[in-house]
Amino acid sequence: MIYSLGLMLGVGVIAGIFGAILGIGGGMIVTPILTLGLGLDIKYAIGASIIAVIATSSGSTIAYLRDEMLNLRVAMFLEIATTVGAVLGAVLTGVLNATFLYFLFGALLVFTTYNMIRKLMSKNGELPSVKDDKLATQLNLNGTYYDKALNKQVDYQVENVPGGFSMMFGAGFASGLLGIGSGAFKVLAMDTIMHMPLKPSSATSNLMMGVTAAASAMIYFFNGSIKPGIAAPLAIGIIVGALIGSRIMTRLKPRLIRMIFVPVMLYLGIQMIAKGFGVTI
């Protein structure tokens, strides 16, 4: 029991650090570790990761609010779409079998990795948007933040609000279906579709994924997917890890964050797809 508690705490700290830095919530790390590494049924792993997502969001958002890194108006606007998607995804969880869940989870990871590689290869991939978007201006979604790695204030403008809103519905659906917080989709929507810089995209994603996960957490609780003995120590470790990760993220360059993201997500994505086909790598 003591060994299991320490193991869950350790997994939580690691997931919290990476989740806060990358804006992916920790669920995308927790679920593969619990299923592939510890052999836990994916149903209970997803339930635990829903709690992990809420814990990551709680721990990191405190620090990002203090640093004025996240964009509250963007978060609240996009959360409308992602919450509706989360409830729908959670309702459909019992209908879909584990094989499909594994494959969909892995495909999400691989797609996110591809996007990060494309950004790394682009010379202008880290430059904030300078185009004026009328809808974003009307909704007052544009923002500014102080980049500690660059030692300067960065002003940015948000673009393609409808496209980002649509992607957020898909992000919420993935969150409710897989219990992952869908932070990767959220970062993808803000970083690629809406052309926000990576750091505020990651920080804003951390806030949003907690709200999204909370919308579907009650459904997982009542269907018996959440085991307190697993979720509780994970949550404690993740809160500690998220506080550490949020401190680290503000001092990292966006390119380095992407370089951390790529190998971790690619490996886990391939593992999960293989698991869906019944193959162990």
C-alpha positions in Angstrom: 0.0 0.0 0.0 2.8 2.4 0.9 4.6 1.5 -2.3 1.5 2.1 -4.4 0.9 5.5 -2.6 4.4 6.6 -3.3 4.2 5.4 -6.9 1.0 7.3 -7.5 2.4 10.5 -5.9 5.5 10.2 -8.1 3.5 9.7 -11.3 1.4 12.7 -10.3 4.4 15.0 -9.8 5.8 14.1 -13.2 2.4 14.5 -14.9 1.8 17.8 -13.2 5.2 19.2 -14.3 4.8 18.2 -18.0 1.1 19.1 -17.9 1.7 22.6 -16.7 4.6 23.3 -19.1 2.8 21.9 -22.2 -0.7 22.8 -21.4 -1.9 19.2 -21.8 -3.3 18.7 -18.3 -1.4 15.6 -17.2 -4.2 13.3 -18.3 -2.4 12.5 -21.6 0.6 11.3 -19.5 -1.3 9.7 -16.6 -3.6 7.4 -18.7 -0.8 5.8 -20.8 1.3 5.2 -17.6 -1.6 3.7 -15.7 -2.7 1.4 -18.6 0.6 0.5 -20.3 2.9 0.6 -17.3 0.8 -0.5 -14.4 -1.8 -2.6 -16.3 -4.8 -0.7 -14.9 -8.1 -1.1 -16.8 -8.5 1.9 -19.1 -12.0 2.7 -17.5 -10.4 3.4 -14.1 -7.3 5.1 -15.7 -9.6 7.6 -17.5 -11.5 8.2 -14.3 -8.2 8.9 -12.4 -7.0 11.2 -15.2 -10.1 13.3 -15.1 -9.2 14.1 -11.5 -5.6 14.6 -12.6 -6.7 17.2 -15.2 -8.6 19.2 -12.6 -5.6 19.0 -10.2 -3.2 20.2 -12.9 -5.5 23.1 -13.8 -5.9 24.1 -10.2 -2.2 24.1 -9.4 -0.9 25.8 -12.6 -3.7 28.4 -13.0 -2.8 30.0 -9.7 0.8 30.7 -10.9 -0.3 31.8 -14.4 -2.9 34.2 -13.1 -0.2 35.8 -10.9 2.1 36.2 -13.9 -0.7 37.5 -16.1 0.2 34.8 -18.6 -3.2 33.4 -19.4 -6.0 35.1 -21.5 -9.1 35.0 -19.3 -11.5 36.4 -22.0 -10.3 33.8 -24.6 -10.7 31.1 -22.0 -14.3 32.0 -20.9 -15.4 32.5 -24.5 -14.1 29.2 -25.8 -15.2 27.3 -22.7 -18.8 27.5 -23.9 -18.0 25.1 -26.8 -15.6 22.8 -25.0 -18.0 22.3 -22.0 -20.9 21.2 -24.3 -18.5 18.8 -26.1 -17.2 17.4 -22.8 -20.7 16.4 -21.6 -21.5 14.8 -24.9 -18.3 12.8 -24.9 -18.7 11.6 -21.3 -22.2 10.4 -22.1 -20.9 8.4 -25.1 -18.0 6.8 -23.2 -20.0 3.7 -22.2 -21.1 3.1 -25.8 -17.5 2.9 -27.2 -15.2 -0.1 -26.6 -11.7 0.1 -25.2 -10.0 -0.7 -28.5 -11.5 2.5 -30.1 -10.5 4.5 -27.0 -6.9 3.4 -27.3 -6.7 4.1 -31.0 -8.4 7.5 -30.8 -6.1 8.5 -27.9 -3.0 7.5 -29.8 -4.2 9.2 -33.0 -4.7 12.4 -31.0 -1.1 12.2 -29.6 0.4 11.6 -33.0 -1.5 14.4 -34.7 -0.4 16.8 -32.0 3.2 15.7 -32.4 3.0 16.4 -36.2 1.8 19.9 -35.5 4.6 20.6 -33.1 7.2 19.3 -35.6 5.7 21.6 -38.3 6.0 24.6 -35.9 9.7 23.7 -35.1 10.5 23.7 -38.8 8.9 27.0 -39.5 11.2 30.0 -39.1 8.2 32.3 -38.2 6.4 29.7 -36.0 7.0 31.6 -32.7 6.1 35.1 -33.9 2.8 36.5 -32.5 0.1 37.4 -35.0 -0.1 41.0 -36.3 -3.3 40.7 -38.4 -6.3 42.7 -37.2 -9.3 40.4 -36.7 -12.6 42.4 -36.3 -14.4 39.7 -34.3 -11.5 39.2 -31.9 -11.3 43.0 -31.5 -15.0 43.3 -30.8 -14.8 40.5 -28.2 -11.7 42.1 -26.7 -9.7 38.8 -27.1 -6.3 40.3 -27.9 -3.7 40.2 -25.1 -0.3 40.9 -23.8 2.2 39.1 -21.5 5.7 39.5 -20.2 8.1 36.8 -21.5 10.7 36.2 -18.8 12.9 34.2 -21.3 13.0 37.1 -23.7 12.9 39.8 -21.0 10.2 41.9 -22.9 6.5 42.6 -23.1 4.8 40.7 -26.0 1.6 42.0 -27.5 -0.5 39.6 -29.7 -3.7 39.6 -31.7 -6.2 36.7 -31.9 -7.4 35.5 -35.3 -10.0 33.1 -36.8 -12.3 33.0 -33.8 -15.0 30.8 -35.4 -12.3 28.2 -36.3 -11.0 28.1 -32.8 -14.5 27.8 -31.4 -15.2 24.8 -33.6 -12.0 23.1 -32.6 -12.8 23.7 -28.9 -16.0 21.7 -29.3 -13.9 18.8 -30.6 -11.5 19.3 -27.7 -14.3 19.1 -25.2 -15.7 16.0 -26.8 -12.2 14.3 -26.6 -12.0 15.3 -23.0 -15.3 13.8 -22.0 -14.7 10.7 -24.1 -11.1 9.9 -23.1 -10.7 11.7 -19.8 -7.6 13.6 -20.9 -8.5 17.3 -20.6 -7.7 17.6 -24.4 -5.1 20.2 -23.6 -3.3 19.3 -26.8 -6.4 20.2 -28.9 -6.8 23.4 -26.9 -3.2 24.4 -27.5 -3.6 23.4 -31.1 -6.7 25.6 -31.5 -5.1 28.7 -29.9 -1.5 28.3 -31.2 -2.2 27.2 -34.8 -5.8 28.2 -35.6 -6.1 31.4 -33.6 -2.4 32.3 -33.9 -1.8 33.0 -30.2 1.8 32.7 -28.9 2.6 29.3 -27.4 3.0 30.4 -23.8 -0.4 32.1 -23.3 -1.9 29.3 -25.3 -0.5 26.8 -22.9 -1.4 28.8 -19.8 -5.0 29.4 -21.1 -5.3 25.8 -21.9 -4.4 24.9 -18.3 -7.3 27.0 -17.0 -9.8 25.7 -19.6 -9.1 22.0 -19.2 -10.0 22.1 -15.5 -13.4 23.6 -16.3 -14.0 21.1 -19.1 -13.0 18.1 -16.9 -15.2 19.3 -14.1 -18.2 19.3 -16.5 -17.8 15.6 -17.1 -16.3 14.4 -13.7 -19.7 13.8 -12.1 -20.7 11.4 -14.8 -17.5 9.4 -14.3 -18.0 9.4 -10.5 -21.5 8.0 -10.7 -20.6 5.3 -13.2 -17.9 4.0 -10.9 -14.9 4.9 -13.0 -13.2 7.0 -10.3 -11.3 5.1 -7.6 -10.4 7.4 -4.7 -7.4 5.2 -3.8 -5.9 5.9 -7.2 -7.2 9.4 -7.9 -6.4 11.0 -4.5 -2.6 10.5 -4.4 -2.4 11.3 -8.1 -4.1 14.6 -7.5 -1.8 15.5 -4.6 1.3 14.8 -6.6 -0.1 16.6 -9.7 -0.8 19.8 -7.7 2.8 19.9 -6.5 4.1 19.1 -10.0 1.9 21.7 -11.6 3.2 24.4 -9.3 6.7 23.5 -10.2 6.0 23.2 -13.9 4.3 26.6 -14.1 7.4 28.2 -12.6 9.6 26.4 -15.1 7.4 27.2 -18.2 7.6 31.0 -17.8 11.4 30.9 -18.1 11.5 28.5 -21.1 11.7 29.6 -24.8 8.7 28.4 -26.9 11.0 26.4 -29.2 12.4 24.4 -26.2 8.8 23.7 -25.0 8.0 22.2 -28.4 11.2 20.2 -28.4 10.2 18.7 -25.1 6.7 18.0 -26.3 7.6 16.1 -29.5 9.4 12.9 -28.3 7.2 12.4 -25.3 4.0 12.6 -27.2 5.1 10.7 -30.2 6.3 7.7 -28.1 3.1 7.6 -26.0 1.0 8.0 -29.2 2.6 5.0 -30.9 2.3 3.0 -27.7 -1.5 3.7 -27.4 -2.2 2.9 -31.0 -0.3 -0.4 -30.8 -2.3 -1.2 -27.6 -5.5 -0.6 -29.5 -4.5 -3.2 -32.0 -3.5 -5.6 -29.3 0.3 -5.2 -29.9 2.7 -4.5 -27.1 5.8 -2.4 -27.9 
